[in-house]
Amino acid sequence: MTFLVQHFSDATELHELRRRILRHNDPAISVHDPRDVEEAAIHLAIVRDEHVVVCGSLYPSTSPLDESVDSYQLRYMAADDSVRGSGGGRALLERAGDIVLSRGVEHLWANARDTALGFYLATGWTAVPGSEHLSKETQLPHTVVVKSLRSH
Ligand SMILES: CC(C)(COP(=O)(O)OP(=O)(O)OC[C@H]1O[C@@H](n2cnc3c(N)ncnc32)[C@H](O)[C@@H]1OP(=O)(O)O)[C@@H](O)C(=O)NCCC(=O)NCCS
């Protein structure tokens, strides 16, 4: 399947998929991130039949591995059931890597849900030993993952 990854300036376009996939579609939970409106934030999505089916956002953020390294944090990575497992997530991460590299940044990090850890490992990320934790927002088990874009 071929995917066109689009760069959105307005994160609200991604909120429906964020809420549905990552927050049990609970209308009472806010999926607005205060950092969404920052100029340096990057919001990426794949659209099918006028609906966002894959999304992810990135924000400049100190790497948990090395404070001296410029880094972006990936958040709100989600794929709709209708396209899951067909390469959309990978395509979005590749576009994210290209954009971040074009800004002179070579490191990405994320708090990966343990249920999605295989996705990150399959796309070239590395789990940080000892970083396992429960998310304050969702109470789900997470592990910090990092990716160097040097060989991207
Ligand atoms: C995680 C998620 C975004 C991946 O998106 P996707 O479009 O399905 O991923 P892709 O099809 O691009 O998969 C890329 C690779 O990762 C693997 N993969 C994807 N999801 C996986 C998972 N949950 N566990 C293990 N491996 C996974 C695929 O098999 C594929 O491997 P391959 O290329 O060796 O065949 C999607 O499964 C999802 O929305 N999950 C629920 C929400 C979630 O957990 N988001 C992450 C929060 S940190």
The ligand as an ORCA input file, in Angstrom:
! r2SCAN-3c Opt
* xyz 0 1
  C       1.500      1.184     16.801
  C       0.785      1.590     15.528
  C       0.723      3.113     15.420
  C       1.559      1.039     14.334
  O       1.010      1.537     13.126
  P       0.852      0.594     11.847
  O       0.476      1.441     10.689
  O      -0.050     -0.510     12.195
  O       2.345      0.047     11.681
  P       3.048     -0.522     10.351
  O       2.020     -1.268      9.559
  O       3.762      0.578      9.660
  O       4.070     -1.553     10.975
  C       5.483     -1.436     10.825
  C       6.100     -2.677     11.458
  O       5.793     -2.716     12.863
  C       5.137     -3.944     13.200
  N       4.113     -3.618     14.190
  C       3.128     -2.704     14.079
  N       2.406     -2.644     15.217
  C       2.963     -3.547     16.061
  C       2.678     -3.941     17.393
  N       1.682     -3.379     18.090
  N       3.454     -4.906     17.958
  C       4.468     -5.478     17.263
  N       4.794     -5.112     15.987
  C       4.045     -4.176     15.405
  C       4.506     -4.404     11.893
  O       4.315     -5.798     11.906
  C       5.554     -3.984     10.892
  O       6.632     -4.886     10.904
  P       7.292     -5.406      9.529
  O       7.558     -4.180      8.695
  O       8.500     -6.115      9.994
  O       6.261     -6.267      8.901
  C      -0.662      1.013     15.486
  O      -0.588     -0.369     15.634
  C      -1.591      1.560     16.565
  O      -2.241      2.576     16.373
  N      -1.652      0.894     17.716
  C      -2.562      1.300     18.813
  C      -2.158      2.627     19.409
  C      -0.741      2.608     19.958
  O      -0.356      1.735     20.704
  N       0.033      3.637     19.534
  C       1.410      3.781     19.986
  C       1.453      4.566     21.235
  S       3.119      4.682     21.854
*
